[in-house]
Amino acid sequence: MMNRSISGLLLLLVVALPVQALVNGSEVKPAAKSVRAVGKAAVTARVHEAKPPAVLSAEQLAIAEKVLLGTSQCELAVTVNMRTDANTVGRFVLEAGRNRYLLDPVVTSTGAVRLEEVSSGAVWLQLANKSMLMNQKLGQRIADDCMNPQQQLVAQALLQTPAPHLLDAPKGALVPLVSGKVAQEMVPNTIK
């Protein structure tokens, strides 16, 4: 009986305090947010604002033509989706989990496809057989070993027919015939 009267009194105090504060004209501070509410706010903060349309150079547009679109499966069960941006030709929207990035092509000396969102530090690198998403501000890989169906075919072909080693002579090239430690004559390379 006493527990009920104490809990009823507490409930009355909890309800009456904000009403009393409003009557007196003082301000009532809201209760602290729960950890779950703070976590949700952090998730929505990761979605970046839309950039205004941009004009890309001819080099950037040439790189944009090489970007593979669609869903890529990555290491550790991460899924990445790449699509074109509706506002700017040559710009792309990449979604990885709850993160969304607006990426612009960047000219590289290696020929690899590189897309960046400077504000977040997101960098998408695309090779023939795989892609990866990094955060260069944090120095972390977000998604690695990402492959869409086209890249999976290239990766399988590389496993079946690996690229020659940099120091291997091409088949048919003249290589020295070595006896002991002295090259005696040049003969055609017969090693695959």
C-alpha positions as CSV (number, residue, x, y, z in Angstrom):
1,M,0.0,0.0,0.0
2,M,2.8,2.4,0.9
3,N,4.7,1.6,-2.3
4,R,1.6,2.6,-4.4
5,S,1.3,5.9,-2.6
6,I,5.0,6.7,-3.0
7,S,4.9,5.8,-6.7
8,G,1.7,7.8,-7.2
9,L,3.3,10.8,-5.5
10,L,6.4,10.5,-7.7
11,L,4.3,10.4,-10.8
12,L,2.4,13.4,-9.6
13,L,5.6,15.3,-9.1
14,V,7.0,14.4,-12.5
15,V,3.8,15.6,-14.2
16,A,3.3,18.6,-12.0
17,L,6.9,20.0,-12.2
18,P,6.8,21.0,-15.9
19,V,3.3,22.5,-15.4
20,Q,4.4,24.5,-12.3
21,A,7.4,25.7,-14.2
22,L,5.2,27.0,-17.1
23,V,3.0,28.8,-14.6
24,N,5.9,30.5,-13.0
25,G,7.4,31.5,-16.4
26,S,10.7,29.6,-15.9
27,E,12.1,27.4,-18.5
28,V,12.1,23.6,-18.3
29,K,15.1,21.8,-19.7
30,P,14.3,18.7,-21.7
31,A,15.5,15.3,-20.4
32,A,18.8,14.1,-21.8
33,K,18.6,12.1,-25.0
34,S,19.0,8.4,-24.8
35,V,22.0,6.7,-26.3
36,R,19.8,5.2,-29.0
37,A,18.6,8.7,-30.1
38,V,22.1,10.0,-30.2
39,G,23.2,7.1,-32.3
40,K,20.4,7.7,-34.9
41,A,21.5,11.4,-35.1
42,A,25.0,10.3,-35.8
43,V,23.8,8.0,-38.6
44,T,21.9,10.8,-40.3
45,A,24.9,13.1,-40.0
46,R,26.9,10.7,-42.3
47,V,24.6,11.5,-45.2
48,H,26.2,14.4,-47.0
49,E,24.4,17.4,-48.4
50,A,23.8,17.6,-52.2
51,K,26.5,19.6,-54.0
52,P,25.5,22.2,-56.5
53,P,25.8,21.1,-60.2
54,A,29.3,21.3,-61.5
55,V,30.9,21.6,-64.9
56,L,33.5,18.8,-65.4
57,S,36.4,19.0,-67.8
58,A,36.7,16.8,-70.9
59,E,39.3,14.6,-69.1
60,Q,37.0,14.1,-66.1
61,L,34.1,13.2,-68.5
62,A,36.3,10.6,-70.2
63,I,37.1,9.0,-66.8
64,A,33.3,9.1,-66.0
65,E,32.6,6.9,-69.0
66,K,34.8,4.1,-67.5
67,V,33.0,4.0,-64.2
68,L,31.2,0.7,-63.6
69,L,27.6,1.2,-62.3
70,G,25.4,-1.0,-60.2
71,T,25.9,-3.1,-57.1
72,S,29.3,-4.4,-56.0
73,Q,29.8,-7.1,-53.3
74,C,32.8,-6.3,-51.1
75,E,34.8,-8.1,-48.5
76,L,33.2,-8.6,-45.0
77,A,29.7,-8.6,-46.5
78,V,29.7,-4.9,-47.4
79,T,27.5,-3.9,-50.4
80,V,28.2,-0.8,-52.4
81,N,25.9,0.7,-55.0
82,M,27.2,3.2,-57.6
83,R,24.8,5.3,-59.8
84,T,25.0,8.5,-61.8
85,D,24.0,11.8,-60.2
86,A,20.8,13.2,-61.7
87,N,22.1,16.8,-61.3
88,T,25.5,16.7,-62.9
89,V,26.8,14.7,-65.9
90,G,29.9,12.8,-64.9
91,R,29.2,12.9,-61.1
92,F,28.3,9.7,-59.2
93,V,26.4,8.8,-56.1
94,L,27.9,5.9,-54.1
95,E,26.0,4.3,-51.3
96,A,27.9,2.1,-48.8
97,G,25.8,1.0,-45.9
98,R,24.2,4.1,-44.4
99,N,26.8,6.4,-46.0
100,R,26.1,8.3,-49.2
101,Y,28.8,10.1,-51.2
102,L,28.7,12.4,-54.2
103,L,31.9,11.6,-56.2
104,D,33.7,13.5,-58.9
105,P,36.2,12.0,-61.3
106,V,39.9,12.8,-60.7
107,V,42.6,12.6,-63.4
108,T,45.3,10.1,-62.5
109,S,48.7,9.2,-64.0
110,T,48.1,5.5,-63.7
111,G,44.9,5.2,-65.7
112,A,42.9,3.8,-62.7
113,V,39.5,5.3,-62.2
114,R,39.5,7.6,-59.2
115,L,36.5,9.3,-57.8
116,E,36.6,11.7,-54.8
117,E,34.3,13.6,-52.5
118,V,36.7,16.2,-51.0
119,S,34.5,17.3,-48.2
120,S,34.3,13.8,-46.5
121,G,37.6,12.4,-47.8
122,A,35.9,9.6,-49.6
123,V,37.9,8.1,-52.5
124,W,36.7,5.3,-54.8
125,L,39.4,3.5,-56.8
126,Q,38.3,1.2,-59.6
127,L,40.6,-1.3,-61.3
128,A,39.7,-3.9,-63.9
129,N,39.3,-6.7,-61.4
130,K,38.3,-4.9,-58.2
131,S,37.5,-1.6,-56.5
132,M,37.9,-0.1,-53.0
133,L,36.4,2.8,-51.0
134,M,38.7,4.7,-48.6
135,N,38.5,7.6,-46.3
136,Q,41.7,9.5,-46.9
137,K,41.0,12.0,-44.1
138,L,40.9,9.1,-41.5
139,G,43.4,6.9,-43.4
140,Q,40.9,4.0,-43.4
141,R,39.5,1.5,-45.9
142,I,35.7,1.6,-45.8
143,A,35.2,-1.2,-48.3
144,D,37.8,-3.4,-49.9
145,D,37.9,-6.0,-52.7
146,C,34.6,-4.8,-54.2
147,M,33.5,-6.5,-57.4
148,N,30.6,-6.1,-59.7
149,P,29.8,-8.9,-62.2
150,Q,32.1,-7.4,-64.8
151,Q,35.0,-7.2,-62.4
152,Q,34.3,-10.8,-61.2
153,L,34.8,-12.0,-64.7
154,V,38.1,-10.2,-65.0
155,A,39.3,-11.6,-61.6
156,Q,38.4,-15.1,-62.6
157,A,40.3,-14.7,-65.9
158,L,43.3,-13.4,-64.1
159,L,43.2,-16.5,-61.8
160,Q,43.1,-18.8,-64.8
161,T,45.7,-16.9,-66.9
162,P,47.9,-14.8,-64.6
163,A,49.6,-11.8,-66.0
164,P,53.3,-12.3,-66.7
165,H,55.8,-11.3,-64.0
166,L,57.5,-8.0,-64.7
167,L,61.0,-9.7,-65.0
168,D,59.8,-12.6,-67.2
169,A,60.9,-12.5,-70.8
170,P,58.0,-12.8,-73.3
171,K,57.7,-16.1,-75.1
172,G,60.0,-16.2,-78.2
173,A,62.3,-13.4,-76.9
174,L,66.0,-14.2,-77.0
175,V,67.3,-15.1,-73.5
176,P,70.9,-16.1,-72.6
177,L,71.6,-19.8,-72.3
178,V,73.6,-20.0,-69.0
179,S,76.2,-22.7,-68.4
180,G,77.5,-22.3,-64.9
181,K,77.7,-18.6,-64.5
182,V,78.6,-17.6,-68.0
183,A,76.1,-16.9,-70.8
184,Q,77.1,-18.9,-73.8
185,E,74.6,-17.9,-76.5
186,M,71.1,-16.4,-76.9
187,V,68.2,-18.8,-77.5
188,P,64.4,-18.2,-77.8
189,N,62.4,-18.3,-74.6
190,T,60.2,-21.4,-74.5
191,I,58.7,-20.8,-71.0
192,K,55.0,-19.8,-71.0
